[in-house]
């Protein structure tokens, strides 16, 4: 398997991991399960916004997983996860809860970067002046 296909495969594995995590996470909010309502109440989020949080999270996730809207989805997902980080910071919640959201965002962008050459062109990994970056081949969809 050539490098471009391997990168795309790795990108899709990360993308599907992020998507599975997000779908599981928002499923509790969409069904307004007791665990979701109680977890949100613990960070001073009223019960009547649990469902809208789930809807927004689902919309961001669905936009992220489809190639045509993946960049928009990643941007919106980053904002959604950033809002969760700020909410946890505001109530002095655990680093675990904040870090989980940051990591999901990093994995989301890493997956997109690996599977989309256009993203790699606008967000290249910089190398020292003496190093040459590895060549990446453009993969058409």
MODELLER restraints for C-alpha pairs under 7 A, 6 or more apart:
rsr = mdl.restraints
at = mdl.atoms
rsr.add(forms.Gaussian(group=physical.xy_distance, feature=features.Distance(at['CA:4:A'], at['CA:136:A']), mean=6.29, stdev=0.5))
rsr.add(forms.Gaussian(group=physical.xy_distance, feature=features.Distance(at['CA:4:A'], at['CA:137:A']), mean=5.71, stdev=0.5))
rsr.add(forms.Gaussian(group=physical.xy_distance, feature=features.Distance(at['CA:4:A'], at['CA:139:A']), mean=6.75, stdev=0.5))
rsr.add(forms.Gaussian(group=physical.xy_distance, feature=features.Distance(at['CA:7:A'], at['CA:114:A']), mean=5.19, stdev=0.5))
rsr.add(forms.Gaussian(group=physical.xy_distance, feature=features.Distance(at['CA:7:A'], at['CA:115:A']), mean=6.19, stdev=0.5))
rsr.add(forms.Gaussian(group=physical.xy_distance, feature=features.Distance(at['CA:8:A'], at['CA:114:A']), mean=5.61, stdev=0.5))
rsr.add(forms.Gaussian(group=physical.xy_distance, feature=features.Distance(at['CA:8:A'], at['CA:115:A']), mean=4.03, stdev=0.5))
rsr.add(forms.Gaussian(group=physical.xy_distance, feature=features.Distance(at['CA:10:A'], at['CA:114:A']), mean=6.72, stdev=0.5))
rsr.add(forms.Gaussian(group=physical.xy_distance, feature=features.Distance(at['CA:11:A'], at['CA:110:A']), mean=6.95, stdev=0.5))
rsr.add(forms.Gaussian(group=physical.xy_distance, feature=features.Distance(at['CA:11:A'], at['CA:111:A']), mean=3.89, stdev=0.5))
rsr.add(forms.Gaussian(group=physical.xy_distance, feature=features.Distance(at['CA:11:A'], at['CA:112:A']), mean=6.03, stdev=0.5))
rsr.add(forms.Gaussian(group=physical.xy_distance, feature=features.Distance(at['CA:11:A'], at['CA:114:A']), mean=4.55, stdev=0.5))
rsr.add(forms.Gaussian(group=physical.xy_distance, feature=features.Distance(at['CA:11:A'], at['CA:115:A']), mean=4.63, stdev=0.5))
rsr.add(forms.Gaussian(group=physical.xy_distance, feature=features.Distance(at['CA:12:A'], at['CA:111:A']), mean=6.22, stdev=0.5))
rsr.add(forms.Gaussian(group=physical.xy_distance, feature=features.Distance(at['CA:12:A'], at['CA:115:A']), mean=6.46, stdev=0.5))
rsr.add(forms.Gaussian(group=physical.xy_distance, feature=features.Distance(at['CA:14:A'], at['CA:107:A']), mean=6.28, stdev=0.5))
rsr.add(forms.Gaussian(group=physical.xy_distance, feature=features.Distance(at['CA:14:A'], at['CA:108:A']), mean=6.91, stdev=0.5))
rsr.add(forms.Gaussian(group=physical.xy_distance, feature=features.Distance(at['CA:14:A'], at['CA:111:A']), mean=4.85, stdev=0.5))
rsr.add(forms.Gaussian(group=physical.xy_distance, feature=features.Distance(at['CA:15:A'], at['CA:65:A']), mean=6.82, stdev=0.5))
rsr.add(forms.Gaussian(group=physical.xy_distance, feature=features.Distance(at['CA:15:A'], at['CA:108:A']), mean=6.02, stdev=0.5))
rsr.add(forms.Gaussian(group=physical.xy_distance, feature=features.Distance(at['CA:15:A'], at['CA:111:A']), mean=5.07, stdev=0.5))
rsr.add(forms.Gaussian(group=physical.xy_distance, feature=features.Distance(at['CA:15:A'], at['CA:112:A']), mean=6.95, stdev=0.5))
rsr.add(forms.Gaussian(group=physical.xy_distance, feature=features.Distance(at['CA:18:A'], at['CA:104:A']), mean=6.33, stdev=0.5))
rsr.add(forms.Gaussian(group=physical.xy_distance, feature=features.Distance(at['CA:18:A'], at['CA:107:A']), mean=6.81, stdev=0.5))
rsr.add(forms.Gaussian(group=physical.xy_distance, feature=features.Distance(at['CA:18:A'], at['CA:108:A']), mean=6.09, stdev=0.5))
rsr.add(forms.Gaussian(group=physical.xy_distance, feature=features.Distance(at['CA:19:A'], at['CA:61:A']), mean=6.23, stdev=0.5))
rsr.add(forms.Gaussian(group=physical.xy_distance, feature=features.Distance(at['CA:19:A'], at['CA:65:A']), mean=6.79, stdev=0.5))
rsr.add(forms.Gaussian(group=physical.xy_distance, feature=features.Distance(at['CA:22:A'], at['CA:61:A']), mean=6.70, stdev=0.5))
rsr.add(forms.Gaussian(group=physical.xy_distance, feature=features.Distance(at['CA:23:A'], at['CA:58:A']), mean=6.78, stdev=0.5))
rsr.add(forms.Gaussian(group=physical.xy_distance, feature=features.Distance(at['CA:26:A'], at['CA:54:A']), mean=4.78, stdev=0.5))
rsr.add(forms.Gaussian(group=physical.xy_distance, feature=features.Distance(at['CA:26:A'], at['CA:57:A']), mean=6.21, stdev=0.5))
rsr.add(forms.Gaussian(group=physical.xy_distance, feature=features.Distance(at['CA:26:A'], at['CA:58:A']), mean=6.37, stdev=0.5))
rsr.add(forms.Gaussian(group=physical.xy_distance, feature=features.Distance(at['CA:28:A'], at['CA:36:A']), mean=5.77, stdev=0.5))
rsr.add(forms.Gaussian(group=physical.xy_distance, feature=features.Distance(at['CA:29:A'], at['CA:36:A']), mean=5.71, stdev=0.5))
rsr.add(forms.Gaussian(group=physical.xy_distance, feature=features.Distance(at['CA:29:A'], at['CA:50:A']), mean=5.45, stdev=0.5))
rsr.add(forms.Gaussian(group=physical.xy_distance, feature=features.Distance(at['CA:29:A'], at['CA:51:A']), mean=5.41, stdev=0.5))
rsr.add(forms.Gaussian(group=physical.xy_distance, feature=features.Distance(at['CA:29:A'], at['CA:53:A']), mean=6.91, stdev=0.5))
rsr.add(forms.Gaussian(group=physical.xy_distance, feature=features.Distance(at['CA:29:A'], at['CA:54:A']), mean=4.76, stdev=0.5))
rsr.add(forms.Gaussian(group=physical.xy_distance, feature=features.Distance(at['CA:30:A'], at['CA:51:A']), mean=5.13, stdev=0.5))
rsr.add(forms.Gaussian(group=physical.xy_distance, feature=features.Distance(at['CA:30:A'], at['CA:54:A']), mean=5.00, stdev=0.5))
rsr.add(forms.Gaussian(group=physical.xy_distance, feature=features.Distance(at['CA:30:A'], at['CA:55:A']), mean=6.65, stdev=0.5))
rsr.add(forms.Gaussian(group=physical.xy_distance, feature=features.Distance(at['CA:32:A'], at['CA:50:A']), mean=6.48, stdev=0.5))
rsr.add(forms.Gaussian(group=physical.xy_distance, feature=features.Distance(at['CA:32:A'], at['CA:51:A']), mean=6.19, stdev=0.5))
rsr.add(forms.Gaussian(group=physical.xy_distance, feature=features.Distance(at['CA:37:A'], at['CA:47:A']), mean=5.52, stdev=0.5))
rsr.add(forms.Gaussian(group=physical.xy_distance, feature=features.Distance(at['CA:37:A'], at['CA:50:A']), mean=6.52, stdev=0.5))
rsr.add(forms.Gaussian(group=physical.xy_distance, feature=features.Distance(at['CA:40:A'], at['CA:46:A']), mean=6.94, stdev=0.5))
rsr.add(forms.Gaussian(group=physical.xy_distance, feature=features.Distance(at['CA:41:A'], at['CA:47:A']), mean=6.83, stdev=0.5))
rsr.add(forms.Gaussian(group=physical.xy_distance, feature=features.Distance(at['CA:43:A'], at['CA:88:A']), mean=6.84, stdev=0.5))
rsr.add(forms.Gaussian(group=physical.xy_distance, feature=features.Distance(at['CA:43:A'], at['CA:91:A']), mean=6.14, stdev=0.5))
rsr.add(forms.Gaussian(group=physical.xy_distance, feature=features.Distance(at['CA:57:A'], at['CA:80:A']), mean=6.92, stdev=0.5))
rsr.add(forms.Gaussian(group=physical.xy_distance, feature=features.Distance(at['CA:60:A'], at['CA:73:A']), mean=5.18, stdev=0.5))
rsr.add(forms.Gaussian(group=physical.xy_distance, feature=features.Distance(at['CA:60:A'], at['CA:76:A']), mean=5.73, stdev=0.5))
rsr.add(forms.Gaussian(group=physical.xy_distance, feature=features.Distance(at['CA:60:A'], at['CA:77:A']), mean=5.25, stdev=0.5))
rsr.add(forms.Gaussian(group=physical.xy_distance, feature=features.Distance(at['CA:61:A'], at['CA:73:A']), mean=6.48, stdev=0.5))
rsr.add(forms.Gaussian(group=physical.xy_distance, feature=features.Distance(at['CA:61:A'], at['CA:77:A']), mean=6.69, stdev=0.5))
rsr.add(forms.Gaussian(group=physical.xy_distance, feature=features.Distance(at['CA:63:A'], at['CA:69:A']), mean=5.26, stdev=0.5))
rsr.add(forms.Gaussian(group=physical.xy_distance, feature=features.Distance(at['CA:63:A'], at['CA:70:A']), mean=5.74, stdev=0.5))
rsr.add(forms.Gaussian(group=physical.xy_distance, feature=features.Distance(at['CA:63:A'], at['CA:72:A']), mean=6.83, stdev=0.5))
rsr.add(forms.Gaussian(group=physical.xy_distance, feature=features.Distance(at['CA:63:A'], at['CA:73:A']), mean=4.36, stdev=0.5))
rsr.add(forms.Gaussian(group=physical.xy_distance, feature=features.Distance(at['CA:64:A'], at['CA:70:A']), mean=4.06, stdev=0.5))
rsr.add(forms.Gaussian(group=physical.xy_distance, feature=features.Distance(at['CA:64:A'], at['CA:71:A']), mean=6.71, stdev=0.5))
rsr.add(forms.Gaussian(group=physical.xy_distance, feature=features.Distance(at['CA:64:A'], at['CA:72:A']), mean=6.93, stdev=0.5))
rsr.add(forms.Gaussian(group=physical.xy_distance, feature=features.Distance(at['CA:64:A'], at['CA:73:A']), mean=3.79, stdev=0.5))
rsr.add(forms.Gaussian(group=physical.xy_distance, feature=features.Distance(at['CA:64:A'], at['CA:74:A']), mean=5.38, stdev=0.5))
rsr.add(forms.Gaussian(group=physical.xy_distance, feature=features.Distance(at['CA:74:A'], at['CA:108:A']), mean=6.63, stdev=0.5))
rsr.add(forms.Gaussian(group=physical.xy_distance, feature=features.Distance(at['CA:74:A'], at['CA:109:A']), mean=6.60, stdev=0.5))
rsr.add(forms.Gaussian(group=physical.xy_distance, feature=features.Distance(at['CA:78:A'], at['CA:105:A']), mean=5.66, stdev=0.5))
rsr.add(forms.Gaussian(group=physical.xy_distance, feature=features.Distance(at['CA:81:A'], at['CA:101:A']), mean=5.52, stdev=0.5))
rsr.add(forms.Gaussian(group=physical.xy_distance, feature=features.Distance(at['CA:81:A'], at['CA:105:A']), mean=6.75, stdev=0.5))
rsr.add(forms.Gaussian(group=physical.xy_distance, feature=features.Distance(at['CA:84:A'], at['CA:101:A']), mean=7.00, stdev=0.5))
rsr.add(forms.Gaussian(group=physical.xy_distance, feature=features.Distance(at['CA:85:A'], at['CA:98:A']), mean=4.95, stdev=0.5))
rsr.add(forms.Gaussian(group=physical.xy_distance, feature=features.Distance(at['CA:85:A'], at['CA:101:A']), mean=6.42, stdev=0.5))
rsr.add(forms.Gaussian(group=physical.xy_distance, feature=features.Distance(at['CA:88:A'], at['CA:98:A']), mean=6.25, stdev=0.5))
rsr.add(forms.Gaussian(group=physical.xy_distance, feature=features.Distance(at['CA:113:A'], at['CA:119:A']), mean=5.42, stdev=0.5))
rsr.add(forms.Gaussian(group=physical.xy_distance, feature=features.Distance(at['CA:113:A'], at['CA:120:A']), mean=5.53, stdev=0.5))
rsr.add(forms.Gaussian(group=physical.xy_distance, feature=features.Distance(at['CA:117:A'], at['CA:138:A']), mean=5.98, stdev=0.5))
rsr.add(forms.Gaussian(group=physical.xy_distance, feature=features.Distance(at['CA:127:A'], at['CA:133:A']), mean=6.44, stdev=0.5))
